[in-house]
């Protein structure tokens, strides 16, 4: 009797959630826009804003010659101030748009929407929940950013707020391959009652993920509980990551490394692996402070005409940039010094999010 009841409950679950198919377009597909949240002083003070702002100026300037750049600013005074800064930086202001919304912080990869295509190839917004990486930081404003952007663009919003999912926690290729760490999605402070199979079901339905590479990850190693986008990225038939000894230094277990290195695509073919180094030295800030840990180059962002790469004033900066130039010969590979951002736990991919074309290309 108990087995029959469980089966009926599961069958009802399928009937409830199985309608509709959505597809998350890979980051390297054509973009309409890149979204940024401009750093402000209203959560962590003026010093925080002033440390981060030069990074945002460089990102916005390079992106503005690649595609539209939509920038969330805290208020109208910030809109005026930032527009003047970007004009002086020689950004392509024809491609820059500003929108006023009071945010908590800059991490739009996690706070912003997942843009996906529905079964009619129309763009929609997935409104997954955000809870400040398990209540670690203020998030009352950021938790509604997805809905704000969806309404702004007049897109359908799919409400999935009962499932907490950050953009940096999943890495998706166009063939449906999905890399993830359980530690960043299934833990006591995010989705404590969700099983791996239930997570796969949702990722299949709403993101089009159909081949899963599931790593355990490491809880508590950083604020995100070990996001995948810090150390592994799918690009066509490649996985861009690090060599074994550097993955171990990054915090990955031997068993997770074996799972990652054995990854196959949807056709059962092993991925080609490209290895980026860690920084040669521990990252040292501009004021001379040593952070006592190394930096990753894997957390880069692929735009239409440029690839923005985190660099650290380190000898391995040039090594990483050369490797990526070989992978992306038709895009300009640009290094951006992220040291002042990195000390707060993130890099380029963490603070950018792509908006695909409004209607999917055939």
N, C-alpha and C positions, 0 to 999 in steps of 0.2 A: 504493500500500500504506500509506503513511504517513497519507494522508487517511482511509482506511478505519479505521485504528487509532485515530486521533483521534476519529472519529465514534463508534466503539464505546466509547471511554473516556467521551465526553460522554454517550452514551446510558445507560451504567452509572451515571454521576453523577446523571442525572435519576431513574433507578429507585431509587437509594439514598436520595435526599433529597426526592422529590416527594410522599411520602405526607403527608396532613394539611394542614389550613389553619388558621391562627391569625389573630386580629384584635386589633390594639391599639386600645382605645377612646380617643377624643380626650380630652385633658385637661379639656375643658369639659363632659364627660358626668358623670353623677352619681357621686360618690365614696362609698366606704364609710369611707375613712380617708385622712388625710395622715400620712406617715412623716417623722420628723426624727431626725437624730443629734445629740445634745446635745454642745456643745463641751467638751472636757476638757483637762487639763494634761499628759497622759501622753506626748504626742508632741512638742509645741512649747512646753510650759511654762504656768505659771499666768497670765502676762500675756496669752497668746493666748486662753485660756479667758475671762478677765475682760473682754477687749475685745469678744468676740463674744456673750457671754451676754445682754446687754440686747436684742440683735436677736432671739434665740431666745425670750426671754420675750414680746416683742411678737407674734411669729409664732404661738406656741403659744396665747396668750390669744385672739387674734382667730379663729384656726382652731377653737378649742374651742367656739365658738358657731355654727360652720358645719357641723362634722362631727366624727367621732372623730379624735383625735390620738394616734398611737403614737410613743413616744419611745424611742430606743435610748440607754441610759446605760451608762457604762463599768463600774460595779460597784454593789453594793448601797448603799454610802455615798452615791454620786452619786444614786441613786434617791431616797433619803430627802431629801437636800439640795435636789434640783431640785423635788421635790413640794412642799416647804415654800415655795420661791421662787414657784412658780406659784399656790399657795393665797393667798399675800400679794398677788399681782398681780391677784387676782379672776378668774382663769381659771375656766372651767366644768369643774371637776375630774371631773364625772360622765362626761365625754367623753375624759378623758386616761388613757392606759395606758402603763406603763413596762416595758421589756424590757432585761435586762442582757446586753450583748455588748461585748467589748473591740474597739474600732475604732481605726483610725489617725487618721481625720479626719472632717470634717462633710459631705462632698460627696455626699450620698446620691443625687442625680440620676444620678450616674455610677457610684457603687459599689453602689447598690440594684438591685432586680430590675425588669425589664420585666414588668408584669402584662398578660397577654393572655387572650382567650377562645379556647377550642378549638372544634372543629366542632360540639360538643354544647352550646356556650355556657357551659361551665364555666371558671372562672378558673384559670389555670396561671401558673407562674413561668418566665421564660426566664433561664437562668443563663449569660449571655454572659461572656466573660473580661474581667478588669480588671487592668491592669499598671501602675497609677500614672502614666497618661498617657505611657506609653513609658519607664517606669523613672525618672521624674524625682523621685519622692517615695516615702517608705515606704508599702507597700501590702499586706504579708503578712497583716494582719488583714482589711483591707477586701475583699480578693479573694474572701473566703468569706461576705460579708454576704448576698448574694442567696440562697445555699443556707440560711443560718440563718433568714431570714425565710420562705422557702418551707416549711421544716420546721415552723416555729412555727405557721404557718397551716394546716398539713396539706394543702398544695396539691401537685399534681404539679409536678415540677421537670424542665424540658427542658434537658439539659446541652449548652451551646454554647460551652464555655470555649475552644475553639480559635479562635473568632472574638472579637476584642477590640472591644467596642462600648460606648460610654458614652451615657447617656441624653441628655446635652446635645448630642450629635453629630448627632441626627436630630430633625426636627420633623414631626409627622404630623397631618394633618387627617382627619376622619371619612370623606371620600370616597376615601381611599387616596393622597392627595397626600403626598409625602415630600420635604422640603427637607433637604439635607445639604451639607457641605463635604468634599471628598476629603482635604484636608490633615489632618483630624481623625480619619480612619478608615483611609485607604490610604496609609501611609507606612512608612519603614524601621523604626519602633519599634512600629507596630501594623499587623498584617495585611500584611506586605511582599510576600507571594506571592498575595494576593487581587486579582482583576481587578474592574473596575467592574461588569461583567456578572454575575460571581459574587456580588458584594455585593448587587446588585439582586435576584438570585434568592433569597438568604437573607432579605432584607428583605420580599420579596413573600410568601414562605412563612410566615415567623414573625411578621411585623407586619401583614401585609395590605396593604403598600404596593404600589401599582400604577401610580402616575404620579410620575415622579421629576424633581426640579429639582436638578441636580447642579452645584454650584459648585466651583471649584478651591480656594478658601480661601487661607490663608497659613500655611505651616509655620514654627514657631518664633516667631510673633508673641506668643504667650502660652503658658502651660503646657499648654493644651488643644489647641494647634495650630489655633485658630480655630473653636470650636464655633458651630454655627448659632444656638443659643438666646440668643446675645448680641445678635443684630441682626435676627432674622426669626422670626415666629410665625404659624402658620395658625389662623384662627378662623372656622369656617364658610366663607363665600364671600369672606373677607378674608385678606390677608396684612398683618400689622402689622409695619412696619419703619421705616426712616428715609429722608429725602430724599437725593438723590444726593450732594450735597456732604458730608453728614454720614456717609454710608456710606464715602466716600473717606477721610474723617478717621478713621473706625473701622478702616480698613485694607483695605477691599474694592477689588478692581480694577474698572476700567471694564467689562471683559468680563463679570465676574461680575454686576455691577449690571444689565447688559443682559439676562442670562439670568434673573435674579430678577424684574425688572420685566416680562418677557415671559411669566411663568409662567401656565399655564392649568391648570384643574382637569381631572378625569377625563372631563368632558363636552365638553372643548375650549373652555370659556369662560374668558376672562381673569379673573383675580382682581381684586376691588376692593382698592385699596391705601389703608391708613391710615398716616400718617407721625407717628411720635413724634420729638421732638427729642433731641439729645444735651443734656447739661447746658450751660448758657450759659458757665460757667467751668470751668477745671480743678478737679477734686475736691480739696477741702481738708479734712484730718482735723480732729477735735475739738481736737487739740493745736496746730493751726495749720500743720502740715506740708502742703505742696502736692505732690500726687501727679504733677502735670505731664501729666495726661491727663484726658479728660472721661468722664462716666458715661452708661451706657445705661439707658433705662427699659423696653426691650423684654423684659428678662429678668424679667417678672412671672409670678405663679402664680395660676391660676384655681381657686378652691375652690368648694364648693357655694353659699355665700352671700356670699363675699367674694372680692375680687381683691387680692392682696398685691403692692405695687409698690415697687421700690427707689427711694428718694429720697436726696438728697445735700446738703440744706441749700443749695439752689441756686434762683435765680429761675425756672428752667424746671420745677421740681418741680410747681408748680401748673398749668402748661400741660399737662404730661403727664397729671396726674391728671384734669383736665377732659376731655381727649380720651378717656380710658379710661372715665370715667363715662358718656359718650355711647354707647360701645360696649357697656357692661355695665349697662344701666339697672336690672336686677333684682338686681344684686349690689352690696354695699357696697365701694367702692374705697378701700383703706387704704394710705397711704404709710408705709414703714418705712425709717428712716435706716440705710443699709447701709455707710456709709463705712468703718467699721472692718473689715468683711468684704471690701469691694471692694479694699482694698489687698493682700489675699491672692489676688485674681484672680476673685472670684465675686460673685453677687448672689442674689436670692430664689429664682429657679427652680433654681439650682444646688444648693440645700440642702433642697429639698422633693421629694417624690415621691408621686404619687397612687396609691391602691389602689382600683380600681373595685369596684362591687358584686360579690358572690361569684358570682352568676348573672346573665347579661346580660338586661336587659329586652327584651321582644319589641316 
